[in-house]
């Protein structure tokens, strides 16, 4: 588990990196982008404007952000190497749970 200081540093690096060109895994480009093309434009926004992040045990980072255009929350999953692995919508209940509303 990362310390709060190291996690904050990681978040800052990710936000800086997000302003650069994003990299995507082959699974993302071949599967996810085809299944959910309407969400692809929101990947960078979700990383830069996440309401909260979670660091998974395997080193992947999850970013959660509200997207007003679809009136829903999305989750973006980033590999430790910086490549984007996945984006999912319909995350409202998870957000509410993390905010203590469920």
C-alpha positions in Angstrom: 0.0 0.0 0.0 1.3 3.5 -0.9 1.7 6.2 1.7 -0.5 9.3 1.4 2.5 11.3 0.3 3.5 8.9 -2.4 -0.1 8.5 -3.6 -0.4 12.3 -3.8 2.8 12.4 -5.8 1.5 9.7 -8.1 -1.8 11.6 -8.7 0.1 14.7 -9.6 2.3 12.8 -12.1 -0.8 11.3 -13.6 -2.5 14.6 -14.0 0.6 16.1 -15.7 0.8 13.0 -17.9 -2.8 13.3 -18.8 -2.2 16.6 -20.6 0.2 14.7 -22.8 -0.8 12.0 -25.4 -2.6 9.1 -23.7 -1.6 5.5 -24.3 -4.1 2.7 -24.6 -3.7 -1.0 -24.2 -4.4 -3.2 -27.2 -7.5 -4.6 -25.3 -8.8 -1.0 -25.0 -8.4 -0.1 -28.6 -9.6 -3.5 -30.0 -12.4 -4.3 -27.5 -13.4 -1.5 -25.1 -13.4 1.3 -27.6 -15.6 -0.7 -30.0 -18.0 -1.7 -27.2 -18.3 1.8 -25.7 -17.2 4.3 -28.3 -19.4 7.0 -26.7 -17.1 6.9 -23.6 -13.7 7.2 -25.3 -13.8 11.0 -25.5 -14.1 11.2 -21.7 -11.0 9.3 -20.7 -8.7 12.3 -20.4 -11.4 14.4 -18.7 -12.0 11.6 -16.1 -8.3 11.4 -15.3 -7.8 15.1 -15.0 -11.1 15.8 -13.1 -11.6 12.7 -11.0 -13.6 13.0 -7.8 -11.5 10.3 -6.3 -9.0 7.7 -7.2 -8.3 4.2 -5.9 -5.1 2.3 -6.1 -5.7 -1.4 -6.7 -3.5 -4.1 -5.1 -2.1 -4.9 -8.6 -0.9 -1.3 -9.1 -3.7 -0.2 -11.4 -5.2 3.1 -10.7 -9.0 3.8 -10.9 -10.3 7.3 -11.6 -14.0 8.2 -11.0 -15.5 11.3 -12.5 -19.0 12.7 -13.3 -19.6 13.3 -17.0 -22.4 15.8 -17.4 -22.9 15.0 -21.1 -24.1 11.5 -20.2 -25.4 12.4 -16.7 -23.4 9.5 -15.2 -20.1 8.6 -13.5 -17.4 6.8 -15.3 -14.5 4.8 -14.0 -11.2 4.8 -15.9 -8.6 2.1 -15.1 -5.0 2.8 -15.8 -2.2 0.2 -15.9 1.0 0.9 -13.8 2.8 1.6 -17.0 0.4 4.5 -17.8 -1.7 2.8 -20.5 -5.4 3.1 -20.3 -7.0 -0.3 -19.8 -10.8 0.3 -19.4 -13.6 2.8 -19.1 -17.0 2.0 -17.6 -20.2 4.0 -17.0 -23.0 3.5 -14.5 -20.8 4.0 -11.5 -23.4 6.0 -9.5 -23.9 3.4 -6.7 -20.2 3.0 -6.2 -19.7 6.7 -5.9 -22.5 7.0 -3.4 -21.1 4.1 -1.4 -17.7 5.8 -1.2 -19.3 9.0 -0.2 -21.1 7.2 2.6 -24.6 7.7 1.0 -25.5 4.0 0.7 
